Amino acid sequence: MNESPPSLRCPDCDRTYADRWRCECGHPLDYAETPLPDGPAPDPAAFDTRAGLWSFDGFLPEDPLATLGEGTTPLVRAEGWDASFKLEYVFPTGSFKDRGATTTVSRAAALGVDTLVEDSSGNAGAAIATYAARAGIDAEIYVPASAKASKLRAIRRAGATPVRIEGPRQATTDACVDAVEAGEGWYASHAWNPAFLAGTATFAYETALQRDWDVPDAVVLPLGHGTLFLGAYRGFSALEAAGWTDSTPRLLGAQAAGYAPVVAELRGEEAAAGDNDAADGIRIAEPVRREEILDAIAETGGDAIALDAASVERELAALHAAGFYTEPTCAVAPAALRAYRERGVLGADADVVVPLTGSGLKT
């Protein structure tokens, strides 16, 4: 066990901190040092996954102080899509956000935090609230006034307090940051806190293990704040740096039309335009780590496209009919897979993995 949580560093100005939610210069922080395991990749057949995602402790900078056995989600063949789906919706709170919640709240517990705060449209808030309950830490979750009742119930039943904020999604973040700056809690942000990305990176470790340390040609992921997208990038990069794999897959993002700043940067405002109220979980106009997302796309030969509501709703119906009971936002990635193939970005024989990120039981 670590004696204290690892320190953080600003990649922009190089300041270091024992702990802080962002650098004084305003830039997101990362870990000052990132652990890598020694030695060759272990035999996949002998790899012990009984600790869930914490089985990859050689890659993880935090200790498991708030865990529910999360991780090792199934990787299954999806014949109708000619891809493999990783079923992230089977986590304890029904979404991939548990990956980041367990590491983030574990860091809070190691720091002796009494109260944490988070802003979320739903899934991250439910995950942080649940893991805070597991750790015995009070939580306040700032949510848009339009947040779904099912997600508000999950927050309340975990003993956390939802704080509903009127106005656009950014107003929720602004109110939460004001509370943090006023000293009302430790910011367990899925967008800002590097511990969250350390958790979502385990998506890559599990995927590689389930494929006997062979990585796919591409991974198609939903892209809002980029917590899973960047986690996948960091995870696959770490595996390659450790010598456990020999490449990093192309990372292909799927954004909601009208809320597609990465697409706008890559292809212009017209390609990002439209509206998509179906994929409410990724309607993020200003992702905190936007430049890092763009770098990950460039370094992996990736891309990003914007999907409208109709394509997401069609894909959701197809997923449900095939036995994948997901929430609407989840459908944006498999819908993007079809679009990428239609546009020739992915060949017909490309080996592709797609995460299904949230449960239909939450809608």
C-alpha positions as CSV (number, residue, x, y, z in Angstrom):
1,M,0.0,0.0,0.0
2,N,1.2,3.5,-0.7
3,E,2.0,5.6,2.4
4,S,0.3,8.6,0.8
5,P,-1.3,9.2,-2.6
6,P,1.2,10.0,-5.4
7,S,1.9,13.6,-6.2
8,L,0.5,15.5,-9.3
9,R,2.3,17.5,-11.9
10,C,1.2,20.1,-14.5
11,P,2.3,19.0,-18.0
12,D,2.1,22.6,-19.1
13,C,4.1,24.6,-16.5
14,D,5.7,21.7,-14.6
15,R,4.4,22.7,-11.1
16,T,4.0,19.8,-8.7
17,Y,1.4,19.4,-5.9
18,A,0.7,16.9,-3.2
19,D,-3.0,17.3,-4.3
20,R,-5.0,19.9,-6.1
21,W,-7.9,19.8,-8.5
22,R,-6.2,21.8,-11.2
23,C,-2.9,23.7,-11.7
24,E,-2.6,27.3,-10.6
25,C,-2.1,28.0,-14.3
26,G,-5.5,26.5,-15.1
27,H,-4.3,23.4,-16.8
28,P,-5.5,19.9,-15.9
29,L,-3.0,17.9,-13.7
30,D,-1.6,14.4,-14.3
31,Y,0.5,12.1,-12.1
32,A,4.1,13.2,-11.5
33,E,5.0,9.5,-12.1
34,T,3.1,6.8,-13.8
35,P,3.8,3.2,-12.7
36,L,4.6,0.4,-15.1
37,P,5.0,-3.3,-14.2
38,D,8.4,-4.9,-14.5
39,G,9.0,-8.0,-16.7
40,P,7.2,-9.5,-19.6
41,A,3.5,-9.9,-20.0
42,P,2.1,-12.7,-17.8
43,D,0.5,-15.8,-19.3
44,P,-3.1,-14.7,-20.0
45,A,-4.5,-18.1,-18.9
46,A,-2.8,-17.7,-15.5
47,F,-3.6,-14.1,-14.9
48,D,-5.6,-13.7,-11.7
49,T,-8.5,-11.3,-12.2
50,R,-10.3,-12.0,-8.8
51,A,-9.5,-8.4,-7.8
52,G,-11.4,-7.0,-10.8
53,L,-9.8,-4.1,-12.4
54,W,-7.4,-3.8,-9.4
55,S,-5.8,-7.0,-10.7
56,F,-3.7,-4.6,-12.9
57,D,-2.2,-3.0,-9.8
58,G,1.2,-2.7,-11.5
59,F,-0.3,0.0,-13.8
60,L,-2.4,1.7,-11.1
61,P,-1.1,4.7,-9.0
62,E,-3.7,4.4,-6.3
63,D,-4.6,1.7,-3.7
64,P,-8.0,0.0,-3.6
65,L,-9.6,1.8,-0.6
66,A,-13.1,2.0,-2.2
67,T,-14.0,-1.0,-4.3
68,L,-17.0,-3.2,-5.1
69,G,-15.1,-5.8,-7.1
70,E,-15.7,-3.8,-10.3
71,G,-14.1,-4.8,-13.6
72,T,-13.4,-7.8,-15.9
73,T,-16.4,-6.9,-18.0
74,P,-17.3,-9.4,-20.8
75,L,-15.9,-9.1,-24.2
76,V,-18.3,-10.7,-26.6
77,R,-18.6,-11.1,-30.4
78,A,-21.4,-9.0,-32.0
79,E,-22.1,-10.7,-35.3
80,G,-24.5,-8.0,-36.5
81,W,-21.7,-5.4,-36.3
82,D,-18.8,-7.6,-37.2
83,A,-17.0,-6.4,-34.0
84,S,-16.5,-7.3,-30.4
85,F,-18.5,-5.5,-27.8
86,K,-17.1,-4.9,-24.3
87,L,-20.1,-4.9,-21.9
88,E,-19.3,-2.0,-19.7
89,Y,-22.9,-1.7,-18.6
90,V,-22.6,-4.6,-16.2
91,F,-20.7,-2.6,-13.6
92,P,-22.1,-2.2,-10.1
93,T,-23.8,1.1,-10.9
94,G,-24.5,0.2,-14.6
95,S,-21.9,2.2,-16.4
96,F,-18.2,2.3,-17.2
97,K,-17.9,5.3,-14.9
98,D,-17.3,2.9,-12.0
99,R,-13.8,2.4,-13.4
100,G,-12.9,6.0,-12.6
101,A,-15.0,6.2,-9.5
102,T,-13.2,3.4,-7.7
103,T,-9.8,5.0,-8.3
104,T,-10.9,8.6,-7.6
105,V,-12.7,7.8,-4.4
106,S,-9.9,5.6,-3.3
107,R,-7.6,8.6,-3.7
108,A,-10.0,10.7,-1.7
109,A,-10.1,8.1,1.1
110,A,-6.3,8.0,1.2
111,L,-6.2,11.8,1.6
112,G,-8.7,11.6,4.5
113,V,-11.4,13.5,2.6
114,D,-14.6,14.1,4.6
115,T,-16.8,15.5,1.8
116,L,-16.4,15.3,-2.0
117,V,-18.3,17.0,-4.7
118,E,-18.8,16.2,-8.4
119,D,-20.8,17.6,-11.3
120,S,-22.4,15.1,-13.7
121,S,-25.4,14.6,-16.0
122,G,-26.0,11.3,-14.4
123,N,-23.7,8.2,-14.6
124,A,-20.6,9.7,-13.1
125,G,-22.6,11.2,-10.3
126,A,-24.2,7.9,-9.5
127,A,-20.9,6.2,-9.6
128,I,-19.1,8.7,-7.4
129,A,-22.0,8.7,-4.9
130,T,-22.0,4.9,-4.7
131,Y,-18.2,4.6,-4.1
132,A,-18.3,7.5,-1.7
133,A,-20.9,5.5,0.3
134,R,-18.6,2.5,0.1
135,A,-15.7,4.6,1.6
136,G,-17.9,6.3,4.2
137,I,-17.4,9.8,2.6
138,D,-20.2,12.3,2.3
139,A,-20.9,13.5,-1.3
140,E,-22.7,16.3,-3.0
141,I,-23.4,15.7,-6.7
142,Y,-24.2,18.8,-8.8
143,V,-26.6,17.8,-11.6
144,P,-28.5,19.6,-14.4
145,A,-32.1,20.3,-13.4
146,S,-33.0,18.0,-16.4
147,A,-31.2,15.0,-15.0
148,K,-33.1,11.7,-15.3
149,A,-35.1,10.6,-12.3
150,S,-33.5,7.2,-12.3
151,K,-30.1,8.7,-11.9
152,L,-31.2,11.1,-9.2
153,R,-32.6,8.1,-7.3
154,A,-29.3,6.3,-7.5
155,I,-27.5,9.3,-6.1
156,R,-30.0,9.8,-3.2
157,R,-30.1,6.1,-2.3
158,A,-26.3,6.1,-1.9
159,G,-26.7,8.8,0.7
160,A,-25.4,11.6,-1.4
161,T,-27.1,14.9,-1.9
162,P,-28.0,15.9,-5.5
163,V,-27.8,19.7,-6.1
164,R,-29.9,20.5,-9.1
165,I,-28.7,23.5,-11.2
166,E,-30.9,25.3,-13.8
167,G,-29.5,26.3,-17.2
168,P,-27.0,24.7,-19.7
169,R,-24.7,21.8,-18.7
170,Q,-21.8,24.3,-18.2
171,A,-23.8,26.0,-15.4
172,T,-23.7,22.8,-13.4
173,T,-19.9,22.6,-13.7
174,D,-19.6,26.3,-12.8
175,A,-21.7,25.9,-9.7
176,C,-19.7,22.9,-8.6
177,V,-16.4,24.6,-9.1
178,D,-17.6,27.6,-7.1
179,A,-18.4,25.2,-4.2
180,V,-14.9,23.6,-4.5
181,E,-13.2,27.0,-4.5
182,A,-15.3,28.0,-1.4
183,G,-13.9,25.0,0.4
184,E,-17.1,23.0,0.5
185,G,-15.6,19.7,-0.7
186,W,-12.9,17.8,-2.6
187,Y,-13.4,17.8,-6.3
188,A,-14.0,14.2,-7.5
189,S,-14.2,15.4,-11.1
190,H,-14.4,12.7,-13.8
191,A,-13.1,15.4,-16.2
192,W,-10.3,17.0,-14.2
193,N,-9.1,14.4,-11.8
194,P,-6.2,12.2,-13.2
195,A,-7.2,9.4,-10.8
196,F,-10.4,8.9,-12.9
197,L,-8.4,8.4,-16.1
198,A,-6.1,5.9,-14.2
199,G,-9.3,3.9,-13.6
200,T,-10.7,4.1,-17.1
201,A,-7.3,3.0,-18.5
202,T,-8.1,-0.4,-17.1
203,F,-10.6,-0.8,-20.1
204,A,-7.5,-1.2,-22.3
205,Y,-5.7,-3.6,-19.9
206,E,-8.8,-5.9,-19.7
207,T,-9.4,-5.8,-23.5
208,A,-5.8,-6.8,-24.2
209,L,-5.8,-9.6,-21.6
210,Q,-9.1,-11.0,-23.0
211,R,-7.5,-11.0,-26.4
212,D,-4.3,-12.8,-25.1
213,W,-2.3,-9.5,-25.2
214,D,-3.3,-8.8,-28.9
215,V,-4.8,-5.4,-29.5
216,P,-7.5,-4.7,-32.1
217,D,-7.0,-2.6,-35.2
218,A,-9.4,0.1,-33.8
219,V,-11.6,1.0,-30.9
220,V,-14.7,3.1,-31.4
221,L,-15.7,5.0,-28.3
222,P,-18.2,7.7,-27.2
223,L,-16.6,11.1,-26.8
224,G,-17.9,13.8,-24.5
225,H,-15.3,14.8,-21.9
226,G,-13.2,11.9,-23.2
227,T,-12.9,10.0,-19.9
228,L,-13.1,6.6,-21.6
229,F,-11.4,7.7,-24.8
230,L,-8.4,9.1,-23.0
231,G,-8.4,6.2,-20.5
232,A,-8.2,3.8,-23.5
233,Y,-5.4,5.9,-25.0
234,R,-3.4,5.9,-21.8
235,G,-4.0,2.3,-21.1
236,F,-3.0,1.0,-24.5
237,S,0.0,3.3,-24.5
238,A,1.1,1.9,-21.1
239,L,0.7,-1.7,-22.3
240,E,3.0,-1.0,-25.2
241,A,5.5,0.9,-23.1
242,A,5.6,-2.0,-20.6
243,G,6.2,-4.4,-23.5
244,W,3.0,-6.4,-22.9
245,T,1.7,-5.5,-26.4
246,D,3.3,-4.3,-29.6
247,S,1.0,-1.6,-30.8
248,T,-1.8,0.9,-29.9
249,P,-5.1,0.7,-31.8
250,R,-6.6,3.6,-33.8
251,L,-9.0,5.5,-31.5
252,L,-12.2,6.6,-33.3
253,G,-14.5,8.9,-31.4
254,A,-18.3,9.4,-31.6
255,Q,-19.7,12.8,-30.6
256,A,-23.3,14.1,-30.4
257,A,-24.2,16.4,-33.3
258,G,-24.4,20.0,-32.0
259,Y,-22.0,19.1,-29.2
260,A,-19.0,18.0,-31.2
261,P,-16.0,20.4,-30.6
262,V,-13.4,17.7,-31.5
263,V,-15.2,17.1,-34.8
264,A,-15.4,20.9,-35.4
265,E,-11.6,21.1,-34.9
266,L,-10.8,18.2,-37.2
267,R,-13.4,18.7,-40.0
268,G,-15.0,22.2,-39.5
269,E,-18.2,23.5,-37.9
270,E,-20.5,22.1,-40.6
271,A,-19.4,18.5,-39.9
272,A,-20.2,19.1,-36.2
273,A,-23.6,20.8,-36.6
274,G,-27.0,19.5,-35.9
275,D,-28.7,18.3,-32.7
276,N,-28.7,15.0,-30.7
277,D,-30.8,15.0,-27.6
278,A,-30.7,11.2,-27.5
279,A,-27.0,11.0,-26.5
280,D,-27.4,13.2,-23.5
281,G,-24.5,11.7,-21.6
282,I,-21.9,13.2,-24.1
283,R,-23.5,16.6,-24.8
284,I,-20.3,18.4,-23.8
285,A,-19.5,21.6,-25.6
286,E,-16.1,22.3,-23.9
287,P,-14.2,19.2,-22.8
288,V,-11.6,19.9,-20.2
289,R,-8.9,17.8,-21.9
290,R,-9.7,18.8,-25.5
291,E,-6.1,19.2,-26.6
292,E,-5.2,15.8,-25.1
293,I,-8.0,14.2,-27.0
294,L,-6.8,15.8,-30.3
295,D,-3.3,14.6,-29.6
296,A,-4.5,11.0,-28.9
297,I,-6.4,11.0,-32.2
298,A,-3.4,12.3,-34.1
299,E,-1.0,9.9,-32.5
300,T,-3.1,6.8,-33.2
301,G,-4.3,7.8,-36.7
302,G,-7.8,8.1,-35.3
303,D,-10.7,10.3,-36.1
304,A,-14.0,11.7,-34.7
305,I,-17.5,12.1,-36.2
306,A,-20.8,13.6,-35.1
307,L,-24.0,11.5,-35.0
308,D,-27.5,12.8,-35.0
309,A,-30.4,11.6,-32.8
310,A,-32.0,9.5,-35.5
311,S,-28.9,7.4,-36.1
312,V,-28.5,6.8,-32.4
313,E,-32.1,5.8,-31.9
314,R,-31.9,3.3,-34.8
315,E,-28.8,1.8,-33.4
316,L,-30.4,1.6,-29.9
317,A,-33.3,-0.4,-31.3
318,A,-30.8,-2.7,-33.1
319,L,-28.8,-3.2,-29.9
320,H,-31.9,-4.1,-27.9
321,A,-33.2,-6.5,-30.5
322,A,-29.8,-8.3,-30.4
323,G,-29.9,-8.6,-26.6
324,F,-27.7,-5.7,-25.6
325,Y,-30.0,-3.7,-23.3
326,T,-28.2,-0.3,-23.2
327,E,-29.1,3.3,-22.6
328,P,-29.4,5.7,-25.5
329,T,-26.0,7.4,-25.2
330,C,-24.4,4.0,-25.4
331,A,-25.7,3.5,-28.9
332,V,-23.6,6.4,-30.3
333,A,-20.4,4.2,-30.6
334,P,-21.9,1.3,-32.6
335,A,-23.7,3.8,-34.7
336,A,-20.4,5.5,-35.4
337,L,-18.9,2.1,-36.3
338,R,-21.4,1.8,-39.1
339,A,-20.6,5.3,-40.3
340,Y,-16.9,4.8,-40.2
341,R,-17.3,1.7,-42.4
342,E,-19.6,3.5,-44.8
343,R,-17.1,6.3,-45.2
344,G,-14.2,3.8,-45.7
345,V,-12.3,4.9,-42.6
346,L,-12.5,1.3,-41.4
347,G,-12.1,-1.6,-43.9
348,A,-14.6,-4.5,-43.9
349,D,-12.1,-6.8,-42.4
350,A,-10.9,-4.4,-39.6
351,D,-10.7,-6.0,-36.1
352,V,-12.7,-3.6,-34.0
353,V,-13.8,-3.4,-30.3
354,V,-16.6,-1.2,-29.1
355,P,-17.5,-0.5,-25.5
356,L,-21.2,-0.5,-24.5
357,T,-21.1,2.0,-21.8
358,G,-24.4,2.3,-19.9
359,S,-27.3,0.0,-18.9
360,G,-30.8,0.4,-20.3
361,L,-32.1,-0.3,-16.8
362,K,-31.0,3.3,-16.0
363,T,-33.4,4.9,-18.5
